[in-house]
Each structure stands twice: as structure tokens, then as C-alpha cells.
Amino acid sequence: MTAVIPTDHHFPWTEEEYLALGETEDRVELFEGDLHVSSSPTPRHQRICGKLLLRLDAPCEARGLYVHAAINLRLKPGTIVIPDLTITSAIDFDDRVVPADRARLVCEVTSPSNAATDKVLKMHYYAEAGIPWYLLIDHETGTLVLHRLENNAYVRHATVRPGDVLRLIEPVTVDIRPESLLPPR
């Protein structure tokens, strides 16, 4: 059964109340006690995430890391987000929430409806949580923008468009061709 988000709830939401919502049809995240609700991703978005997850899986396992789609990631008390993909070190696979200190890279696939959240809000929270790498993928063009954490803020490390190759060496070693992630037109 899918949970319904109560409209008469008073601010702020606790983590316990947030987790008690269970599974919902929408993507629901908690930012400092405030719920942020977005629609389920499009098939294009899901295809990009799925292809990238498959590309990262073996290199992650080779380094003793794990790649996950849409996990609950606690950035700090009262802030639990759901990145599109997350590479983590060892975690308890039965915990409902993964602590941010286990995340090595987070990835968000941006679209017009969520670009500001991914490029500003989440970028700020991921940096504040100390996550070393942040990858943004434009769902329409396939452009990959990799950021690295430097002095508690992200700096652009690489921008790669279809036809070029993103060569990751941290947290895993892998080459990613943006066009290989995109569905056919």
C-alpha cells in the first residue's frame, strides 16, 4: 500500500514521522524538518540512472564499494534526501537510512522541473555533509558535470558532453561515455 502524505501536519517533521510515511508514489525528501515532494522520475531519467548504475557496479565492487539507486541518505539530523545514485563504502543493507559519511559520490539527473533543487539546494547540502564527489547529468543533453569537494564547497572538476569521455579515478576508476546513458531518440 502506498502512503498518503497528510496535509494537516504541522511543521517541522521529525525523522521518525518522515520514515513512518513509508513508500509513496512521489519522491519525498526531508530538508531540516520540511518535506520536499517531487513527482516520480520519467522513463528517460530512469534509463539514464539504470545505465549508469550498470556501468558503475563492477568498478565499485572491485574497490569494495557499492552503488545504489534512490536510497535514503541522512545528510544531518532532520535532513534525509534521495539521490538518484550513490556510491558508498560498507553499509548495513537492512538500515532504512544511510549516513552521509558512507557516501563517496552522489549523482543527480537534472530536468527542467528539478534543476534548481539539484544545482543549488542539494549541492549545498551534499557539500555541507562532506561528500567528496557530486555528479550532475542533464537528462536532455546527456552532459555530465563532475564536482569535487574543496574547502567545504564543490568546484567543477570536469564537464563532458556526448562524444567525449568522463574518466573517473575516484572513488572508482571507470570511463563513462555520456551518449551511452541516453535512450534512443
C-alpha positions in Angstrom: 0.0 0.0 0.0 1.3 3.5 -0.9 1.3 6.1 1.8 -0.6 9.3 1.6 1.1 12.5 2.9 -1.1 14.2 5.5 -1.9 17.8 4.6 -2.8 18.8 8.2 0.7 18.0 9.7 2.4 20.9 11.5 6.0 21.9 10.8 8.6 20.6 11.5 8.6 16.9 10.5 10.7 14.6 12.6 12.8 11.9 11.1 10.5 9.3 12.7 7.4 10.9 11.2 9.1 11.1 7.8 10.2 7.5 7.9 6.7 6.4 9.1 5.3 7.7 5.7 6.7 4.5 4.2 6.7 4.2 0.4 5.0 6.9 -1.6 4.2 7.3 -5.3 6.1 10.6 -5.2 9.7 11.1 -4.2 9.6 12.7 -0.7 12.7 14.2 1.0 13.2 15.8 4.3 15.1 19.1 4.5 15.6 20.4 8.1 12.1 19.2 9.1 10.4 20.4 5.8 9.1 17.9 3.3 10.1 18.3 -0.4 7.9 16.4 -2.7 8.6 15.7 -6.4 6.9 13.6 -9.0 8.3 10.2 -9.9 11.1 10.4 -12.5 10.4 10.0 -16.2 11.4 6.9 -18.1 14.3 8.9 -19.7 15.5 9.8 -16.2 15.2 6.2 -15.0 17.0 4.9 -18.1 20.0 7.2 -17.5 20.2 6.1 -13.9 19.9 2.4 -14.8 22.6 2.6 -17.4 25.0 4.5 -15.1 24.3 2.1 -12.3 25.2 -0.9 -14.5 28.4 0.9 -15.7 29.5 1.7 -12.1 28.6 -1.7 -10.5 31.7 -3.7 -11.4 34.2 -0.9 -10.7 32.6 -0.3 -7.3 32.8 -4.0 -6.3 36.4 -4.0 -7.4 37.1 -1.3 -4.8 34.9 -2.7 -2.1 32.3 0.0 -2.7 28.6 -0.2 -3.6 26.4 1.7 -6.0 22.7 2.3 -5.1 19.7 3.8 -6.8 17.4 6.1 -4.7 18.4 5.3 -1.1 17.6 7.4 1.9 20.7 9.4 2.7 20.9 11.2 6.0 23.0 14.4 5.5 22.5 15.6 9.0 19.7 15.2 11.7 16.4 16.2 10.1 17.7 16.1 6.6 17.2 12.9 4.6 17.4 13.0 0.8 17.1 10.5 -2.0 19.9 10.9 -4.6 19.4 9.3 -7.9 22.6 7.2 -7.4 25.0 7.0 -4.5 28.4 5.2 -4.3 29.0 4.2 -0.7 31.6 2.3 1.4 30.3 -0.6 3.5 26.8 -0.1 4.9 24.2 -2.1 6.8 21.9 -3.1 3.9 19.0 -3.5 6.2 19.1 0.1 7.6 16.4 2.3 6.2 18.8 5.3 6.2 22.4 5.5 5.1 24.7 8.0 6.9 26.4 10.6 4.7 29.8 9.7 5.9 29.5 6.5 3.9 28.8 8.3 0.7 31.7 8.8 -1.7 29.8 10.1 -4.7 26.3 11.2 -5.3 24.6 11.7 -8.6 21.5 13.6 -9.7 19.9 13.6 -13.1 18.5 17.0 -13.7 15.5 18.1 -15.7 13.7 21.4 -16.0 11.4 20.6 -13.1 14.2 19.8 -10.6 17.3 21.6 -11.9 17.3 24.3 -9.2 16.9 21.7 -6.4 19.8 19.7 -7.8 22.1 22.5 -8.8 21.6 24.7 -5.7 19.8 23.2 -2.7 21.2 19.6 -2.9 24.6 20.8 -3.9 24.8 22.9 -0.8 23.6 20.1 1.5 25.9 17.4 -0.1 28.9 19.7 0.3 28.0 20.6 3.9 27.8 16.8 4.6 31.3 16.4 3.2 30.5 14.1 0.3 33.7 14.1 -1.9 32.2 13.9 -5.4 28.9 15.2 -6.9 27.9 14.3 -10.5 25.1 16.1 -12.3 23.7 14.7 -15.5 21.5 16.8 -17.8 18.7 14.4 -18.8 18.1 16.1 -22.1 21.6 16.6 -23.5 23.5 13.9 -21.5 26.1 16.4 -20.4 28.0 15.2 -17.3 29.3 17.8 -14.8 31.5 16.3 -12.1 32.3 18.4 -9.0 34.8 17.7 -6.3 34.7 18.9 -2.7 37.3 21.6 -1.9 37.2 23.7 1.2 33.7 22.6 2.1 32.3 23.7 -1.3 32.1 22.0 -4.7 34.3 23.1 -7.6 33.8 22.0 -11.2 36.2 19.2 -11.9 35.1 18.2 -15.4 32.3 18.9 -18.0 31.8 16.2 -20.6 29.4 16.2 -23.5 28.3 13.3 -25.7 31.2 12.4 -28.0 33.7 12.8 -25.1 34.6 10.6 -22.2 34.5 11.2 -18.5 37.4 9.4 -16.9 36.7 8.8 -13.2 39.6 7.8 -11.0 37.9 8.5 -7.6 36.0 6.9 -5.9 36.3 4.3 -8.7 38.2 4.0 -11.9 35.8 4.0 -14.9 35.3 5.7 -18.3 31.8 7.0 -19.0 30.5 8.0 -22.4 27.5 10.3 -22.0 25.8 9.1 -25.1 25.8 5.5 -23.8 23.5 6.6 -21.0 20.8 8.3 -23.2 17.8 6.4 -24.6 17.3 6.4 -28.3 15.5 9.4 -29.9 
